[in-house]
Amino acid sequence: MFIGWLTCNLEVLLPHSLCRSTTANAPANRQMPIASVVRGKLKKIQTMDKPILKISYDAFASNFEIEDFTHIEDFKTDLEKEYSYFIKPRPVGRGGGAYELVIEFLLNTDLKTYLSIVGGYLGGKVIDKFVDPKLEQYLFKPFFNFYKSFSEKHGRVEICEFKIELYNSKIIIYKIEELSVVDTFEKILETIYLKLENIVIEDEFPSEITIPVFADVMNENVVYRPPLGMEETKENITKEDYFKLWKLDYEYIHGQRIYDLVNNTLIENAKFITEDEYYTRQ
């Protein structure tokens, strides 16, 4: 049952391992505290691959050379302590939008396993000197620390997109207005964990979760779209907008849905348009 795999231990983080699910009627004393479960399996997950990190951004260029961040080498030195990484600047003409980071982490695990571990950790706020460092690696806390230092050295560097690529799903989080993805990241993950039962349709998990999306009216019809960055037209945006509307894509049967978190409903046959389509229709 659904409850069973949410309470699985860290053994399931190992590639190809099986999750022994419990049932809703299982005795309460069979539910081990997450700290005990994690500690018992810590040795097994020590051999897991590090998350792979990809960073891309637009950068000005002259004479076929990128005008890169001043402290990019310091950033790389920090990153290699914790991650296998790949950084790719893209040359663009001078204008707005350059030097904002797109962050993508690749993890060799599936959505339900990842959320069952980090979601339970976030909800329980485990504090254990043996357990915390390994779990924090999968919450990307070392990266966020390195990023904050890098950002401060340059005055301010924004993350415009944060992606988590799992082998059966992808989570995409957009920055909205001047609200930092970093400050909201853990709350977003915890919310996905808590809402997961509501977005699994007949055992099909979403293959992509886009956070957030906005409702708009075009030609007297309601459409849904991603945030527009510096061209955003929606007013009075707050942190709560991360927790109102999400787009869900299902690869196999159920297509696309808009998830209304406020009313806890999945909207079928909703019209979603991309950023390019939005500008074309204006």
Backbone bond lengths (Angstrom), bond angles and torsions (degrees), N, CA, C in turn:
res aa  C-N    CA-C-N  psi(-1)  N-CA   C-N-CA  omega(-1)  CA-C   N-CA-C  phi
1 M - - - 1.466 - - 1.510 110.34 -
2 F 1.285 114.83 165.58 1.468 120.65 -175.94 1.514 112.23 -57.62
3 I 1.332 116.89 -42.31 1.464 120.09 -178.08 1.512 110.95 -62.08
4 G 1.348 115.27 -32.46 1.447 118.67 -176.28 1.504 113.34 -60.07
5 W 1.371 116.24 -50.86 1.465 115.97 -175.73 1.507 112.81 -72.89
6 L 1.324 119.10 -18.90 1.460 119.12 175.90 1.516 111.68 -70.30
7 T 1.346 116.33 -22.16 1.465 119.34 -178.91 1.520 112.34 -103.48
8 C 1.344 117.00 13.78 1.455 119.74 179.32 1.515 110.94 -64.76
9 N 1.327 115.56 154.69 1.460 118.59 179.62 1.518 110.73 -88.38
10 L 1.322 115.77 -178.26 1.460 120.42 -173.11 1.518 113.63 -70.96
11 E 1.309 116.83 -6.04 1.461 118.90 177.31 1.517 111.48 -57.78
12 V 1.337 117.41 -30.15 1.447 120.12 -176.02 1.506 112.52 -75.04
13 L 1.315 118.86 -10.10 1.461 119.26 176.54 1.523 111.97 -72.60
14 L 1.341 116.76 -17.59 1.448 119.43 177.98 1.522 109.61 -71.45
15 P 1.337 118.52 135.58 1.456 120.31 -179.94 1.529 111.48 -55.84
16 H 1.339 115.73 134.54 1.464 124.83 175.10 1.529 114.04 70.53
17 S 1.322 119.56 5.49 1.462 119.00 178.06 1.516 109.48 -82.14
18 L 1.336 116.22 160.00 1.455 121.36 -176.94 1.508 110.67 -101.82
19 C 1.319 115.63 148.29 1.455 121.79 178.94 1.517 108.46 -99.96
20 R 1.306 117.53 119.42 1.461 120.61 177.12 1.519 108.31 -84.26
21 S 1.319 116.31 106.70 1.459 119.72 -175.53 1.515 110.81 -82.98
22 T 1.341 114.71 151.66 1.451 120.84 173.00 1.514 107.83 -100.54
23 T 1.306 117.39 179.63 1.456 120.70 178.20 1.501 109.56 -117.86
24 A 1.339 114.89 164.75 1.461 119.57 -179.26 1.515 111.43 -63.45
25 N 1.347 117.05 -20.95 1.455 120.31 -177.86 1.528 112.68 -96.35
26 A 1.327 117.04 6.90 1.466 118.95 -179.27 1.511 110.76 -65.64
27 P 1.335 117.70 145.59 1.473 119.90 179.17 1.507 111.29 -59.64
28 A 1.325 115.52 144.67 1.467 120.87 -176.80 1.512 112.12 -60.56
29 N 1.337 117.23 -31.84 1.460 118.78 -176.04 1.524 113.07 -74.03
30 R 1.335 117.15 -3.96 1.453 119.42 175.62 1.517 111.31 -84.90
31 Q 1.319 118.79 -11.58 1.445 121.85 179.42 1.521 109.45 -84.93
32 M 1.316 117.40 101.32 1.454 121.26 -178.23 1.519 110.24 -74.81
33 P 1.315 119.21 143.73 1.467 120.74 174.35 1.516 109.15 -57.93
34 I 1.326 116.27 142.49 1.461 120.03 -174.32 1.523 112.17 -59.29
35 A 1.326 118.29 -34.14 1.472 120.05 179.70 1.521 110.45 -61.70
36 S 1.357 116.95 -42.10 1.456 120.76 -179.79 1.519 111.14 -66.35
37 V 1.326 116.47 -41.70 1.457 120.83 179.52 1.517 110.41 -62.73
38 V 1.328 115.98 -47.61 1.459 120.27 -178.05 1.511 111.49 -62.24
39 R 1.341 116.74 -44.38 1.459 120.13 -178.18 1.523 110.33 -62.29
40 G 1.343 116.20 -40.05 1.453 120.28 -178.13 1.514 113.23 -65.88
41 K 1.331 117.91 -27.18 1.456 122.00 -177.26 1.518 112.99 -106.74
42 L 1.304 117.73 2.85 1.456 121.04 -173.77 1.518 112.04 -58.23
43 K 1.340 117.61 -40.49 1.457 120.25 -178.20 1.519 111.25 -61.59
44 K 1.325 116.94 -35.15 1.461 120.11 -178.41 1.527 111.86 -69.59
45 I 1.328 117.67 -37.60 1.452 118.43 -176.53 1.517 112.52 -84.36
46 Q 1.331 117.21 -5.21 1.458 119.42 176.78 1.523 111.37 -61.77
47 T 1.333 117.04 -26.82 1.461 120.97 -177.40 1.519 112.97 -87.35
48 M 1.310 118.43 -1.90 1.459 120.91 179.88 1.520 110.91 -66.27
49 D 1.321 115.21 148.93 1.453 120.14 175.88 1.516 110.14 -64.75
50 K 1.320 115.16 148.16 1.463 119.45 172.85 1.529 109.35 -66.82
51 P 1.336 117.94 150.55 1.459 118.86 170.93 1.528 110.29 -57.94
52 I 1.315 116.32 139.60 1.455 120.95 177.24 1.530 108.52 -92.46
53 L 1.299 116.25 133.04 1.466 122.31 -174.48 1.519 110.52 -114.33
54 K 1.324 115.71 130.35 1.461 121.77 171.84 1.524 108.51 -120.60
55 I 1.333 116.66 130.72 1.456 122.52 177.00 1.518 108.40 -123.03
56 S 1.315 117.55 128.52 1.456 121.43 175.48 1.515 109.47 -131.57
57 Y 1.314 115.86 154.69 1.457 121.24 179.15 1.527 109.36 -165.85
58 D 1.329 115.42 153.89 1.452 121.27 173.52 1.522 109.20 -81.83
59 A 1.329 116.02 140.38 1.460 120.81 -178.79 1.529 109.51 -142.79
60 F 1.307 116.05 148.03 1.455 120.59 176.43 1.533 109.18 -68.75
61 A 1.308 115.03 155.12 1.460 119.76 -179.48 1.527 109.89 -143.03
62 S 1.316 115.76 150.84 1.458 121.53 174.52 1.516 108.34 -148.53
63 N 1.331 116.08 140.72 1.466 121.34 -179.26 1.524 111.99 53.03
64 F 1.339 115.03 39.69 1.468 122.56 176.68 1.529 112.82 64.69
65 E 1.310 116.70 23.99 1.460 120.56 176.81 1.526 109.87 -127.67
66 I 1.328 115.52 139.12 1.460 121.98 178.40 1.530 110.02 -72.91
67 E 1.311 116.48 134.67 1.466 121.36 171.04 1.528 106.69 -88.82
68 D 1.310 115.54 87.61 1.465 121.11 -168.91 1.529 111.67 -85.31
69 F 1.342 114.49 172.12 1.455 120.65 175.44 1.534 109.91 -58.34
70 T 1.318 116.00 143.52 1.457 120.99 -178.99 1.531 111.71 -61.83
71 H 1.336 116.13 -39.19 1.469 120.14 -173.42 1.530 112.10 -107.56
72 I 1.333 117.24 28.98 1.460 119.54 -177.10 1.523 112.25 -64.82
73 E 1.329 118.35 -33.49 1.463 119.98 -179.52 1.526 111.36 -68.73
74 D 1.324 117.33 -37.19 1.470 120.27 175.24 1.526 110.01 -62.22
75 F 1.320 116.17 -40.12 1.463 121.92 179.15 1.530 109.80 -62.15
76 K 1.311 117.04 -44.70 1.461 121.26 179.36 1.531 111.22 -62.34
77 T 1.317 115.68 -40.68 1.470 119.85 179.44 1.518 110.89 -61.33
78 D 1.318 116.71 -41.34 1.462 120.66 176.90 1.526 111.18 -65.53
79 L 1.314 117.16 -46.41 1.464 121.32 -175.09 1.524 112.51 -61.42
80 E 1.317 116.88 -39.73 1.457 119.11 -175.65 1.526 112.82 -67.89
81 K 1.335 117.50 -11.83 1.464 120.62 175.35 1.528 111.29 -68.55
82 E 1.345 116.26 -27.94 1.461 120.00 -172.94 1.526 114.34 -122.76
83 Y 1.335 117.83 -22.53 1.459 119.25 -168.72 1.529 111.90 -136.30
84 S 1.321 114.39 153.05 1.456 120.32 159.19 1.523 105.48 -83.52
85 Y 1.307 117.90 127.61 1.462 118.48 -171.37 1.524 112.05 -137.42
86 F 1.328 114.14 161.57 1.457 123.00 177.67 1.521 106.85 -142.62
87 I 1.331 117.31 123.58 1.463 121.99 -178.79 1.519 109.04 -117.61
88 K 1.338 116.51 127.07 1.462 120.56 -176.00 1.532 110.77 -133.87
89 P 1.336 117.45 102.62 1.465 120.01 170.62 1.529 110.08 -79.48
90 R 1.346 116.49 145.64 1.458 121.77 178.89 1.522 109.18 -114.57
91 P 1.323 119.54 127.65 1.466 120.64 -179.59 1.524 111.57 -70.41
92 V 1.334 116.39 132.26 1.470 122.10 177.80 1.523 109.05 -138.03
93 G 1.323 114.80 164.00 1.451 119.82 174.49 1.513 110.68 -70.74
94 R 1.300 116.46 162.96 1.457 120.66 -176.76 1.526 110.11 -72.02
95 G 1.313 114.40 133.14 1.453 120.80 -178.53 1.505 110.25 166.28
96 G 1.322 116.79 -172.45 1.456 120.87 -178.32 1.513 112.08 -73.88
97 G 1.331 116.37 159.51 1.452 121.56 174.56 1.511 115.37 93.39
98 A 1.324 118.18 -11.30 1.464 119.38 179.22 1.527 110.46 -74.90
99 Y 1.327 114.53 155.36 1.463 123.07 175.01 1.530 113.49 67.11
100 E 1.318 117.36 22.75 1.460 121.09 167.52 1.526 107.48 -98.98
101 L 1.319 117.35 135.83 1.459 121.94 -170.45 1.525 112.40 -89.73
102 V 1.322 115.59 139.22 1.466 122.59 166.10 1.522 106.13 -106.96
103 I 1.313 116.19 116.75 1.465 122.57 -176.01 1.527 108.87 -105.15
104 E 1.318 116.10 131.55 1.462 120.12 177.79 1.522 109.63 -136.99
105 F 1.330 115.44 122.06 1.464 121.84 174.96 1.526 109.24 -105.77
106 L 1.321 116.12 135.01 1.451 122.31 176.56 1.527 108.92 -110.04
107 L 1.335 115.34 125.86 1.464 121.61 -178.34 1.522 109.64 -124.75
108 N 1.321 116.11 135.51 1.453 120.75 -179.23 1.527 110.76 -87.72
109 T 1.323 115.04 64.80 1.461 121.09 176.02 1.517 108.01 -155.67
110 D 1.317 117.00 173.26 1.463 120.37 -177.71 1.522 110.58 -100.94
111 L 1.323 115.41 170.02 1.464 121.54 -173.33 1.520 112.33 -61.75
112 K 1.310 117.63 -48.28 1.460 119.05 -174.52 1.525 111.05 -67.26
113 T 1.335 117.14 -36.71 1.461 119.88 178.11 1.519 110.83 -66.08
114 Y 1.320 115.83 -47.87 1.462 120.04 -179.36 1.527 111.24 -58.28
115 L 1.323 116.56 -47.55 1.466 119.49 -177.33 1.520 112.06 -70.58
116 S 1.327 117.40 -33.07 1.468 119.01 -179.58 1.523 111.36 -64.53
117 I 1.328 116.32 -29.20 1.460 120.13 179.81 1.518 111.40 -86.30
118 V 1.328 117.06 -58.32 1.471 118.24 -175.25 1.516 112.01 -71.20
119 G 1.339 117.06 -31.24 1.465 119.54 178.67 1.512 111.93 -66.68
120 G 1.334 116.23 -44.59 1.455 119.38 176.89 1.514 112.21 -64.74
121 Y 1.312 115.52 -36.45 1.467 120.47 177.66 1.521 111.04 -64.02
122 L 1.341 116.56 -46.51 1.464 119.98 179.84 1.520 111.42 -63.74
123 G 1.344 115.55 -42.08 1.456 118.81 -178.65 1.515 112.53 -67.75
124 G 1.352 116.63 -36.90 1.452 119.91 -178.72 1.506 114.36 -87.78
125 K 1.350 116.51 -16.48 1.467 121.01 -177.88 1.533 111.30 50.00
126 V 1.350 114.80 54.39 1.457 120.24 178.89 1.524 109.80 -60.04
127 I 1.308 116.42 134.21 1.457 121.35 174.19 1.520 107.14 -123.51
128 D 1.312 116.82 102.04 1.452 122.52 -175.00 1.521 107.14 -150.27
129 K 1.305 117.99 122.58 1.460 120.91 -173.82 1.526 112.38 -65.37
130 F 1.346 117.89 -20.01 1.453 120.39 177.66 1.526 111.42 -90.17
131 V 1.303 117.18 -34.93 1.455 122.38 -173.82 1.527 112.05 -85.41
132 D 1.320 117.19 -45.25 1.455 121.86 -170.10 1.526 115.00 -55.80
133 P 1.335 120.53 -47.66 1.464 119.01 -175.03 1.522 113.62 -57.63
134 K 1.341 117.74 -40.88 1.459 119.73 -178.53 1.518 111.07 -68.39
135 L 1.321 116.99 -43.91 1.459 119.55 179.30 1.515 111.98 -67.37
136 E 1.322 116.27 -36.79 1.464 119.37 -179.57 1.523 111.69 -64.67
137 Q 1.320 116.71 -25.77 1.462 119.13 176.22 1.528 110.58 -63.30
138 Y 1.334 116.54 -33.77 1.461 121.02 -179.34 1.522 112.32 -87.90
139 L 1.320 116.60 -5.02 1.465 121.87 167.87 1.528 110.17 -101.17
140 F 1.331 115.91 2.10 1.465 123.72 173.51 1.528 112.52 63.94
141 K 1.330 116.35 28.19 1.463 118.88 -179.84 1.523 112.69 -64.50
142 P 1.345 119.56 -38.58 1.468 117.18 174.74 1.530 111.89 -58.15
143 F 1.337 116.40 -41.69 1.466 119.06 178.84 1.526 111.17 -60.50
144 F 1.326 116.49 -46.66 1.462 119.34 -178.02 1.520 111.12 -61.18
145 N 1.316 117.95 -36.25 1.470 120.56 176.60 1.524 111.25 -65.05
146 F 1.343 116.03 -44.19 1.470 119.74 178.65 1.532 110.16 -64.63
147 Y 1.323 115.16 -42.05 1.467 119.62 -179.32 1.523 111.76 -62.28
148 K 1.313 117.48 -43.07 1.465 120.18 -179.40 1.522 111.08 -61.44
149 S 1.329 116.52 -41.22 1.461 120.04 177.08 1.521 110.92 -64.03
150 F 1.320 116.61 -44.76 1.468 122.25 178.18 1.527 111.21 -60.70
151 S 1.321 115.97 -44.41 1.466 120.99 -179.57 1.526 111.57 -63.35
152 E 1.315 116.19 -43.45 1.475 119.82 -179.46 1.522 111.89 -63.13
153 K 1.321 117.28 -35.38 1.469 120.68 179.75 1.525 111.88 -65.02
154 H 1.352 116.64 -25.46 1.462 120.76 -178.11 1.526 112.43 -106.10
155 G 1.309 116.93 14.22 1.460 119.59 -176.40 1.506 111.22 88.95
156 R 1.333 116.18 -60.17 1.460 121.31 174.60 1.526 109.11 -172.45
157 V 1.313 116.74 129.21 1.457 122.89 175.20 1.520 107.58 -124.19
158 E 1.324 116.82 126.43 1.457 121.01 -175.85 1.525 111.73 -93.65
159 I 1.332 116.00 149.75 1.460 123.09 166.26 1.525 106.74 -101.10
160 C 1.331 117.02 115.27 1.472 119.04 -178.26 1.530 112.33 -91.23
161 E 1.336 117.47 -25.38 1.460 121.37 175.40 1.527 109.01 -142.55
162 F 1.320 115.12 141.77 1.471 121.10 175.48 1.524 106.88 -129.95
163 K 1.338 115.76 121.87 1.457 120.40 -176.01 1.525 110.47 -122.37
164 I 1.313 115.27 142.01 1.461 121.73 171.81 1.524 107.05 -120.21
165 E 1.320 115.90 112.77 1.469 121.12 -178.52 1.520 108.33 -99.23
166 L 1.336 116.27 115.67 1.453 123.20 174.97 1.527 107.96 -107.13
167 Y 1.330 118.02 168.95 1.457 114.96 -172.79 1.521 113.55 -77.30
168 N 1.340 118.17 -6.00 1.458 118.58 173.44 1.527 112.68 -130.17
169 S 1.325 117.55 8.67 1.460 118.92 -177.30 1.518 109.89 -164.65
170 K 1.328 114.89 164.57 1.458 120.95 176.77 1.523 108.18 -139.65
171 I 1.329 115.93 137.49 1.461 123.07 174.99 1.524 107.11 -110.73
172 I 1.340 117.15 124.87 1.458 122.30 -179.47 1.526 108.38 -119.91
173 I 1.313 116.70 122.41 1.462 121.67 179.99 1.520 108.37 -118.80
174 Y 1.328 116.30 123.79 1.459 122.10 178.19 1.526 110.54 -97.70
175 K 1.316 115.03 143.89 1.461 119.49 169.41 1.525 108.59 -72.73
176 I 1.329 117.11 139.13 1.454 120.67 175.08 1.523 109.40 -121.48
177 E 1.320 114.42 132.82 1.464 121.63 -177.58 1.530 109.48 51.47
178 E 1.326 116.23 -134.64 1.469 121.18 179.10 1.519 111.63 -99.58
179 L 1.323 116.77 18.53 1.461 121.18 -178.58 1.524 109.49 -84.98
180 S 1.301 117.16 123.62 1.448 121.89 -175.67 1.527 111.80 -74.54
181 V 1.337 115.92 132.99 1.461 120.57 173.48 1.530 110.23 -61.41
182 V 1.320 116.33 -36.02 1.463 121.24 -177.56 1.526 110.75 -59.24
183 D 1.306 117.00 -44.02 1.469 120.93 -176.06 1.518 112.56 -69.03
184 T 1.329 117.56 -22.73 1.464 121.82 -174.55 1.523 112.29 -108.10
185 F 1.310 117.67 -6.96 1.460 122.21 -169.06 1.532 113.16 -57.19
186 E 1.320 117.70 -51.65 1.468 120.01 -175.97 1.527 111.32 -65.05
187 K 1.321 117.58 -37.21 1.455 120.83 178.05 1.530 110.63 -65.16
188 I 1.327 117.24 -37.36 1.458 120.40 177.94 1.524 110.55 -65.04
189 L 1.337 117.29 -46.79 1.464 120.13 179.01 1.522 111.74 -61.07
190 E 1.312 115.81 -42.67 1.464 119.24 179.08 1.522 110.89 -63.04
191 T 1.326 117.09 -37.02 1.464 120.69 179.43 1.523 111.27 -67.67
192 I 1.338 117.48 -41.08 1.467 119.77 175.86 1.527 109.77 -59.28
193 Y 1.312 115.74 -44.56 1.470 121.33 178.60 1.534 111.22 -58.10
194 L 1.321 116.40 -47.49 1.462 120.62 -177.40 1.533 112.41 -69.90
195 K 1.328 117.03 -29.07 1.468 121.47 -176.43 1.520 113.02 -97.17
196 L 1.328 117.43 0.26 1.453 119.64 -170.23 1.523 113.17 -59.05
197 E 1.314 117.20 -39.33 1.460 119.63 -179.80 1.524 111.32 -59.42
198 N 1.335 116.79 -29.61 1.464 120.76 -176.93 1.526 113.11 -80.27
199 I 1.343 117.17 -16.44 1.465 118.67 -176.89 1.523 112.59 -111.27
200 V 1.321 116.76 5.93 1.462 121.14 170.97 1.522 107.26 -92.39
201 I 1.333 116.71 117.66 1.461 121.27 -176.18 1.521 109.14 -106.33
202 E 1.321 116.05 113.74 1.462 121.62 179.03 1.535 110.73 47.89
203 D 1.319 115.16 49.95 1.460 124.16 177.15 1.537 114.07 72.62
204 E 1.317 117.58 3.69 1.469 119.47 176.66 1.526 109.68 -95.57
205 F 1.334 114.89 122.67 1.454 121.10 178.33 1.525 109.84 -87.13
206 P 1.324 117.75 148.74 1.464 118.52 177.52 1.529 111.03 -64.51
207 S 1.322 115.80 135.97 1.460 120.96 177.95 1.527 111.23 -84.17
208 E 1.326 116.05 -15.98 1.466 119.75 176.16 1.527 108.91 -153.16
209 I 1.324 115.35 135.37 1.471 122.13 177.45 1.520 107.17 -122.55
210 T 1.328 116.90 118.08 1.462 122.12 -179.05 1.522 109.19 -107.80
211 I 1.329 116.47 124.90 1.462 123.08 -172.92 1.524 109.73 -132.06
212 P 1.341 118.07 126.95 1.452 128.10 -13.61 1.524 109.59 -93.98
213 V 1.342 116.58 179.31 1.457 121.66 164.98 1.527 107.39 -126.65
214 F 1.322 115.03 160.18 1.467 120.97 -179.65 1.524 110.10 -117.79
215 A 1.326 115.67 146.27 1.463 121.44 172.15 1.518 108.56 -88.35
216 D 1.329 115.88 139.35 1.455 121.83 179.86 1.522 107.99 -140.22
217 V 1.300 117.11 164.28 1.462 121.80 177.74 1.524 108.39 -117.27
218 M 1.352 114.75 123.43 1.459 120.59 177.75 1.514 108.27 -134.37
219 N 1.325 116.13 125.89 1.472 121.40 -178.09 1.518 111.26 53.75
220 E 1.337 114.50 41.63 1.470 122.96 177.34 1.526 113.17 66.51
221 N 1.323 117.60 15.16 1.460 121.53 177.29 1.523 109.76 -119.06
222 V 1.320 115.57 144.50 1.457 120.36 177.21 1.520 108.85 -80.60
223 V 1.323 115.82 127.21 1.460 121.95 174.69 1.526 108.06 -126.30
224 Y 1.320 114.85 160.96 1.468 120.60 178.46 1.524 107.57 -120.62
225 R 1.323 115.07 145.11 1.466 120.07 -174.35 1.527 109.87 -149.83
226 P 1.342 116.91 163.35 1.459 119.63 174.81 1.524 110.25 -78.65
227 P 1.330 118.52 168.08 1.462 120.94 172.31 1.535 110.32 -60.06
228 L 1.332 115.70 153.67 1.463 121.32 -173.71 1.522 113.46 -107.09
229 G 1.310 117.46 12.81 1.455 119.75 178.81 1.515 112.07 64.16
230 M 1.330 116.21 -130.86 1.454 120.67 -177.62 1.526 112.62 -68.80
231 E 1.335 116.97 -16.80 1.469 121.00 -179.48 1.530 112.29 -96.06
232 E 1.315 117.71 11.95 1.461 121.23 -176.18 1.533 111.57 -58.36
233 T 1.337 115.26 134.37 1.469 121.55 -178.97 1.525 112.91 -103.85
234 K 1.324 116.96 -16.28 1.463 119.85 179.81 1.524 109.52 -69.54
235 E 1.319 116.14 137.51 1.462 120.96 -177.88 1.523 110.83 -102.81
236 N 1.329 114.33 162.17 1.475 122.37 175.01 1.531 112.61 56.06
237 I 1.312 115.90 44.64 1.460 121.24 178.10 1.526 109.37 -75.56
238 T 1.323 116.38 134.74 1.459 122.14 177.71 1.528 109.27 -130.80
239 K 1.311 116.45 174.79 1.454 121.82 178.00 1.530 111.77 -58.89
240 E 1.326 116.54 -28.34 1.464 120.17 -179.49 1.519 112.46 -64.78
241 D 1.327 118.08 -20.10 1.466 120.26 178.96 1.525 112.13 -66.43
242 Y 1.321 117.99 -17.94 1.460 120.39 173.20 1.531 111.42 -67.51
243 F 1.319 117.00 -18.98 1.461 121.43 -170.73 1.531 111.91 -121.16
244 K 1.337 116.61 32.68 1.466 120.72 179.04 1.526 112.50 -114.67
245 L 1.325 117.79 -53.81 1.463 121.58 -177.07 1.527 110.17 -134.76
246 W 1.338 115.55 131.06 1.463 121.36 174.15 1.523 108.60 -126.06
247 K 1.332 116.68 152.95 1.466 120.88 171.38 1.523 108.88 -100.33
248 L 1.326 115.50 133.50 1.460 121.84 179.26 1.520 109.24 -120.37
249 D 1.325 116.40 131.11 1.461 121.37 175.26 1.517 109.21 -115.23
250 Y 1.338 115.36 137.73 1.459 122.53 179.37 1.529 107.87 -121.80
251 E 1.332 116.97 124.79 1.464 120.97 -172.70 1.523 113.75 -74.60
252 Y 1.315 118.13 -31.17 1.454 119.68 -166.47 1.524 114.47 -95.07
253 I 1.308 117.92 -58.58 1.458 120.23 -169.90 1.524 112.83 -123.08
254 H 1.314 117.20 -42.87 1.462 119.80 -161.80 1.522 115.65 -96.29
255 G 1.311 116.99 2.96 1.463 118.86 171.22 1.523 113.53 66.05
256 Q 1.314 114.73 -124.32 1.459 120.91 -174.43 1.529 110.33 -124.98
257 R 1.323 115.14 142.40 1.458 121.92 175.91 1.523 108.87 -136.45
258 I 1.319 115.88 154.26 1.458 122.31 166.14 1.523 106.29 -104.50
259 Y 1.316 116.22 125.79 1.461 120.52 179.99 1.518 109.22 -97.14
260 D 1.321 115.37 116.53 1.468 123.10 175.98 1.520 107.12 -91.43
261 L 1.327 116.47 102.15 1.461 120.48 -175.98 1.519 111.80 -71.60
262 V 1.318 116.90 -31.34 1.465 120.24 -177.24 1.524 110.14 -63.95
263 N 1.344 115.94 -43.16 1.468 120.74 -179.01 1.529 112.43 -100.70
264 N 1.336 115.92 0.58 1.463 122.27 178.96 1.534 111.53 53.59
265 T 1.335 116.17 49.83 1.461 121.62 -179.63 1.519 110.30 -130.90
266 L 1.324 115.70 149.34 1.461 122.77 173.44 1.515 108.41 -99.73
267 I 1.321 116.54 124.47 1.456 122.11 -177.61 1.525 108.64 -95.02
268 E 1.331 116.23 115.89 1.454 121.49 178.21 1.525 110.61 -87.65
269 N 1.312 115.61 157.24 1.465 122.58 176.33 1.525 112.65 55.46
270 A 1.323 116.48 28.18 1.467 120.22 176.78 1.526 108.41 -77.56
271 K 1.318 115.93 142.79 1.454 121.12 179.56 1.520 109.40 -89.19
272 F 1.350 115.70 113.71 1.458 120.70 177.18 1.513 108.59 -108.99
273 I 1.339 116.61 133.53 1.458 120.93 177.94 1.524 109.37 -122.48
274 T 1.304 115.53 147.43 1.455 120.60 178.42 1.528 110.14 -77.21
275 E 1.318 115.57 172.59 1.462 119.80 178.09 1.527 110.84 -61.51
276 D 1.330 117.56 -42.66 1.471 120.60 178.99 1.524 110.93 -63.30
277 E 1.329 117.22 -42.13 1.461 120.42 178.65 1.523 111.40 -63.42
278 Y 1.327 116.08 -36.43 1.462 120.32 179.27 1.529 110.29 -60.48
279 Y 1.329 117.12 -46.97 1.462 120.35 -177.97 1.532 110.70 -68.17
280 T 1.337 116.74 -34.62 1.471 120.37 179.37 1.518 111.31 -64.41
281 R 1.318 116.61 -34.60 1.469 120.39 -175.42 1.522 112.75 -85.08
282 Q 1.324 116.66 -11.03 1.468 119.23 -178.61 1.532 111.61 -69.21
